[in-house]
Amino acid sequence: MIETTFEFETSGLREEAKRIGLKEGREEGIREGRKEGIREGLMKTALSMLQEGLDLSLIKKVTGLTEQQILNIQMGLNE
């Protein structure tokens, strides 16, 4: 009887831990997805600005991207 009760209780704890882990994983995935979406949006903005011939320093200021990130985008334009 004691073993059965213990097994039942630990089974419930495992299920709760699994539920919490899945919830935390889902929330982390949503956060990462948002970050990636923002990053992609900034890169598209920088690409548009480059295509319009805007100055690198202005693109850095507006997008918050680094000079290297912008240059990488620019290199992609020239390929």
Chimera marker file (.cmm) of the C-alpha trace (Angstrom):
<marker_set name="trace">
<marker id="1" x="0.000" y="0.000" z="0.000" r="1" g="1" b="0" radius="0.5"/>
<marker id="2" x="2.777" y="2.438" z="0.883" r="1" g="1" b="0" radius="0.5"/>
<marker id="3" x="4.657" y="1.648" z="-2.346" r="1" g="1" b="0" radius="0.5"/>
<marker id="4" x="1.502" y="2.170" z="-4.416" r="1" g="1" b="0" radius="0.5"/>
<marker id="5" x="0.852" y="5.531" z="-2.766" r="1" g="1" b="0" radius="0.5"/>
<marker id="6" x="4.475" y="6.547" z="-3.305" r="1" g="1" b="0" radius="0.5"/>
<marker id="7" x="4.334" y="5.525" z="-6.978" r="1" g="1" b="0" radius="0.5"/>
<marker id="8" x="1.111" y="7.494" z="-7.426" r="1" g="1" b="0" radius="0.5"/>
<marker id="9" x="2.582" y="10.590" z="-5.780" r="1" g="1" b="0" radius="0.5"/>
<marker id="10" x="5.837" y="10.468" z="-7.769" r="1" g="1" b="0" radius="0.5"/>
<marker id="11" x="3.884" y="9.886" z="-10.967" r="1" g="1" b="0" radius="0.5"/>
<marker id="12" x="1.893" y="13.045" z="-10.241" r="1" g="1" b="0" radius="0.5"/>
<marker id="13" x="5.084" y="14.968" z="-9.554" r="1" g="1" b="0" radius="0.5"/>
<marker id="14" x="6.594" y="13.775" z="-12.837" r="1" g="1" b="0" radius="0.5"/>
<marker id="15" x="3.497" y="14.865" z="-14.732" r="1" g="1" b="0" radius="0.5"/>
<marker id="16" x="3.560" y="18.274" z="-13.043" r="1" g="1" b="0" radius="0.5"/>
<marker id="17" x="7.279" y="18.687" z="-13.809" r="1" g="1" b="0" radius="0.5"/>
<marker id="18" x="6.623" y="17.701" z="-17.420" r="1" g="1" b="0" radius="0.5"/>
<marker id="19" x="3.755" y="20.220" z="-17.678" r="1" g="1" b="0" radius="0.5"/>
<marker id="20" x="5.908" y="22.988" z="-16.203" r="1" g="1" b="0" radius="0.5"/>
<marker id="21" x="8.813" y="22.098" z="-18.502" r="1" g="1" b="0" radius="0.5"/>
<marker id="22" x="6.591" y="22.178" z="-21.577" r="1" g="1" b="0" radius="0.5"/>
<marker id="23" x="5.099" y="25.520" z="-20.532" r="1" g="1" b="0" radius="0.5"/>
<marker id="24" x="8.541" y="27.051" z="-19.946" r="1" g="1" b="0" radius="0.5"/>
<marker id="25" x="9.812" y="25.652" z="-23.248" r="1" g="1" b="0" radius="0.5"/>
<marker id="26" x="6.835" y="27.080" z="-25.112" r="1" g="1" b="0" radius="0.5"/>
<marker id="27" x="7.316" y="30.499" z="-23.486" r="1" g="1" b="0" radius="0.5"/>
<marker id="28" x="11.028" y="30.482" z="-24.342" r="1" g="1" b="0" radius="0.5"/>
<marker id="29" x="10.187" y="29.551" z="-27.938" r="1" g="1" b="0" radius="0.5"/>
<marker id="30" x="7.758" y="32.449" z="-28.184" r="1" g="1" b="0" radius="0.5"/>
<marker id="31" x="10.384" y="34.868" z="-26.798" r="1" g="1" b="0" radius="0.5"/>
<marker id="32" x="12.999" y="33.607" z="-29.239" r="1" g="1" b="0" radius="0.5"/>
<marker id="33" x="10.534" y="33.818" z="-32.106" r="1" g="1" b="0" radius="0.5"/>
<marker id="34" x="9.745" y="37.423" z="-31.269" r="1" g="1" b="0" radius="0.5"/>
<marker id="35" x="13.450" y="38.291" z="-31.114" r="1" g="1" b="0" radius="0.5"/>
<marker id="36" x="14.040" y="36.634" z="-34.474" r="1" g="1" b="0" radius="0.5"/>
<marker id="37" x="11.067" y="38.453" z="-35.987" r="1" g="1" b="0" radius="0.5"/>
<marker id="38" x="12.365" y="41.794" z="-34.761" r="1" g="1" b="0" radius="0.5"/>
<marker id="39" x="15.844" y="40.994" z="-36.072" r="1" g="1" b="0" radius="0.5"/>
<marker id="40" x="14.471" y="40.060" z="-39.485" r="1" g="1" b="0" radius="0.5"/>
<marker id="41" x="12.425" y="43.256" z="-39.572" r="1" g="1" b="0" radius="0.5"/>
<marker id="42" x="15.484" y="45.357" z="-38.784" r="1" g="1" b="0" radius="0.5"/>
<marker id="43" x="17.479" y="43.600" z="-41.465" r="1" g="1" b="0" radius="0.5"/>
<marker id="44" x="14.723" y="44.220" z="-44.038" r="1" g="1" b="0" radius="0.5"/>
<marker id="45" x="14.650" y="47.867" z="-43.011" r="1" g="1" b="0" radius="0.5"/>
<marker id="46" x="18.428" y="48.115" z="-43.359" r="1" g="1" b="0" radius="0.5"/>
<marker id="47" x="18.214" y="46.451" z="-46.778" r="1" g="1" b="0" radius="0.5"/>
<marker id="48" x="15.633" y="48.982" z="-47.941" r="1" g="1" b="0" radius="0.5"/>
<marker id="49" x="17.734" y="51.834" z="-46.618" r="1" g="1" b="0" radius="0.5"/>
<marker id="50" x="20.824" y="50.488" z="-48.398" r="1" g="1" b="0" radius="0.5"/>
<marker id="51" x="18.856" y="50.184" z="-51.632" r="1" g="1" b="0" radius="0.5"/>
<marker id="52" x="17.848" y="53.832" z="-51.247" r="1" g="1" b="0" radius="0.5"/>
<marker id="53" x="21.505" y="54.777" z="-50.871" r="1" g="1" b="0" radius="0.5"/>
<marker id="54" x="21.262" y="56.031" z="-47.308" r="1" g="1" b="0" radius="0.5"/>
<marker id="55" x="24.409" y="56.561" z="-45.256" r="1" g="1" b="0" radius="0.5"/>
<marker id="56" x="25.730" y="53.698" z="-43.148" r="1" g="1" b="0" radius="0.5"/>
<marker id="57" x="25.771" y="55.800" z="-39.972" r="1" g="1" b="0" radius="0.5"/>
<marker id="58" x="22.093" y="56.674" z="-40.431" r="1" g="1" b="0" radius="0.5"/>
<marker id="59" x="21.208" y="53.014" z="-40.967" r="1" g="1" b="0" radius="0.5"/>
<marker id="60" x="23.106" y="52.090" z="-37.784" r="1" g="1" b="0" radius="0.5"/>
<marker id="61" x="21.304" y="54.798" z="-35.836" r="1" g="1" b="0" radius="0.5"/>
<marker id="62" x="17.831" y="53.881" z="-37.093" r="1" g="1" b="0" radius="0.5"/>
<marker id="63" x="18.106" y="50.087" z="-36.908" r="1" g="1" b="0" radius="0.5"/>
<marker id="64" x="20.535" y="49.587" z="-34.033" r="1" g="1" b="0" radius="0.5"/>
<marker id="65" x="22.413" y="47.048" z="-36.143" r="1" g="1" b="0" radius="0.5"/>
<marker id="66" x="26.184" y="46.968" z="-36.022" r="1" g="1" b="0" radius="0.5"/>
<marker id="67" x="28.288" y="48.188" z="-38.917" r="1" g="1" b="0" radius="0.5"/>
<marker id="68" x="29.356" y="44.595" z="-39.614" r="1" g="1" b="0" radius="0.5"/>
<marker id="69" x="25.748" y="43.390" z="-39.754" r="1" g="1" b="0" radius="0.5"/>
<marker id="70" x="24.903" y="46.151" z="-42.230" r="1" g="1" b="0" radius="0.5"/>
<marker id="71" x="27.966" y="45.411" z="-44.325" r="1" g="1" b="0" radius="0.5"/>
<marker id="72" x="26.950" y="41.750" z="-44.408" r="1" g="1" b="0" radius="0.5"/>
<marker id="73" x="23.525" y="42.758" z="-45.687" r="1" g="1" b="0" radius="0.5"/>
<marker id="74" x="25.177" y="45.008" z="-48.252" r="1" g="1" b="0" radius="0.5"/>
<marker id="75" x="27.443" y="42.164" z="-49.401" r="1" g="1" b="0" radius="0.5"/>
<marker id="76" x="24.335" y="40.077" z="-49.973" r="1" g="1" b="0" radius="0.5"/>
<marker id="77" x="23.055" y="42.815" z="-52.280" r="1" g="1" b="0" radius="0.5"/>
<marker id="78" x="26.199" y="42.716" z="-54.379" r="1" g="1" b="0" radius="0.5"/>
<marker id="79" x="26.112" y="38.949" z="-54.969" r="1" g="1" b="0" radius="0.5"/>
<link id1="1" id2="2" r="1" g="1" b="0" radius="0.2"/>
<link id1="2" id2="3" r="1" g="1" b="0" radius="0.2"/>
<link id1="3" id2="4" r="1" g="1" b="0" radius="0.2"/>
<link id1="4" id2="5" r="1" g="1" b="0" radius="0.2"/>
<link id1="5" id2="6" r="1" g="1" b="0" radius="0.2"/>
<link id1="6" id2="7" r="1" g="1" b="0" radius="0.2"/>
<link id1="7" id2="8" r="1" g="1" b="0" radius="0.2"/>
<link id1="8" id2="9" r="1" g="1" b="0" radius="0.2"/>
<link id1="9" id2="10" r="1" g="1" b="0" radius="0.2"/>
<link id1="10" id2="11" r="1" g="1" b="0" radius="0.2"/>
<link id1="11" id2="12" r="1" g="1" b="0" radius="0.2"/>
<link id1="12" id2="13" r="1" g="1" b="0" radius="0.2"/>
<link id1="13" id2="14" r="1" g="1" b="0" radius="0.2"/>
<link id1="14" id2="15" r="1" g="1" b="0" radius="0.2"/>
<link id1="15" id2="16" r="1" g="1" b="0" radius="0.2"/>
<link id1="16" id2="17" r="1" g="1" b="0" radius="0.2"/>
<link id1="17" id2="18" r="1" g="1" b="0" radius="0.2"/>
<link id1="18" id2="19" r="1" g="1" b="0" radius="0.2"/>
<link id1="19" id2="20" r="1" g="1" b="0" radius="0.2"/>
<link id1="20" id2="21" r="1" g="1" b="0" radius="0.2"/>
<link id1="21" id2="22" r="1" g="1" b="0" radius="0.2"/>
<link id1="22" id2="23" r="1" g="1" b="0" radius="0.2"/>
<link id1="23" id2="24" r="1" g="1" b="0" radius="0.2"/>
<link id1="24" id2="25" r="1" g="1" b="0" radius="0.2"/>
<link id1="25" id2="26" r="1" g="1" b="0" radius="0.2"/>
<link id1="26" id2="27" r="1" g="1" b="0" radius="0.2"/>
<link id1="27" id2="28" r="1" g="1" b="0" radius="0.2"/>
<link id1="28" id2="29" r="1" g="1" b="0" radius="0.2"/>
<link id1="29" id2="30" r="1" g="1" b="0" radius="0.2"/>
<link id1="30" id2="31" r="1" g="1" b="0" radius="0.2"/>
<link id1="31" id2="32" r="1" g="1" b="0" radius="0.2"/>
<link id1="32" id2="33" r="1" g="1" b="0" radius="0.2"/>
<link id1="33" id2="34" r="1" g="1" b="0" radius="0.2"/>
<link id1="34" id2="35" r="1" g="1" b="0" radius="0.2"/>
<link id1="35" id2="36" r="1" g="1" b="0" radius="0.2"/>
<link id1="36" id2="37" r="1" g="1" b="0" radius="0.2"/>
<link id1="37" id2="38" r="1" g="1" b="0" radius="0.2"/>
<link id1="38" id2="39" r="1" g="1" b="0" radius="0.2"/>
<link id1="39" id2="40" r="1" g="1" b="0" radius="0.2"/>
<link id1="40" id2="41" r="1" g="1" b="0" radius="0.2"/>
<link id1="41" id2="42" r="1" g="1" b="0" radius="0.2"/>
<link id1="42" id2="43" r="1" g="1" b="0" radius="0.2"/>
<link id1="43" id2="44" r="1" g="1" b="0" radius="0.2"/>
<link id1="44" id2="45" r="1" g="1" b="0" radius="0.2"/>
<link id1="45" id2="46" r="1" g="1" b="0" radius="0.2"/>
<link id1="46" id2="47" r="1" g="1" b="0" radius="0.2"/>
<link id1="47" id2="48" r="1" g="1" b="0" radius="0.2"/>
<link id1="48" id2="49" r="1" g="1" b="0" radius="0.2"/>
<link id1="49" id2="50" r="1" g="1" b="0" radius="0.2"/>
<link id1="50" id2="51" r="1" g="1" b="0" radius="0.2"/>
<link id1="51" id2="52" r="1" g="1" b="0" radius="0.2"/>
<link id1="52" id2="53" r="1" g="1" b="0" radius="0.2"/>
<link id1="53" id2="54" r="1" g="1" b="0" radius="0.2"/>
<link id1="54" id2="55" r="1" g="1" b="0" radius="0.2"/>
<link id1="55" id2="56" r="1" g="1" b="0" radius="0.2"/>
<link id1="56" id2="57" r="1" g="1" b="0" radius="0.2"/>
<link id1="57" id2="58" r="1" g="1" b="0" radius="0.2"/>
<link id1="58" id2="59" r="1" g="1" b="0" radius="0.2"/>
<link id1="59" id2="60" r="1" g="1" b="0" radius="0.2"/>
<link id1="60" id2="61" r="1" g="1" b="0" radius="0.2"/>
<link id1="61" id2="62" r="1" g="1" b="0" radius="0.2"/>
<link id1="62" id2="63" r="1" g="1" b="0" radius="0.2"/>
<link id1="63" id2="64" r="1" g="1" b="0" radius="0.2"/>
<link id1="64" id2="65" r="1" g="1" b="0" radius="0.2"/>
<link id1="65" id2="66" r="1" g="1" b="0" radius="0.2"/>
<link id1="66" id2="67" r="1" g="1" b="0" radius="0.2"/>
<link id1="67" id2="68" r="1" g="1" b="0" radius="0.2"/>
<link id1="68" id2="69" r="1" g="1" b="0" radius="0.2"/>
<link id1="69" id2="70" r="1" g="1" b="0" radius="0.2"/>
<link id1="70" id2="71" r="1" g="1" b="0" radius="0.2"/>
<link id1="71" id2="72" r="1" g="1" b="0" radius="0.2"/>
<link id1="72" id2="73" r="1" g="1" b="0" radius="0.2"/>
<link id1="73" id2="74" r="1" g="1" b="0" radius="0.2"/>
<link id1="74" id2="75" r="1" g="1" b="0" radius="0.2"/>
<link id1="75" id2="76" r="1" g="1" b="0" radius="0.2"/>
<link id1="76" id2="77" r="1" g="1" b="0" radius="0.2"/>
<link id1="77" id2="78" r="1" g="1" b="0" radius="0.2"/>
<link id1="78" id2="79" r="1" g="1" b="0" radius="0.2"/>
</marker_set>
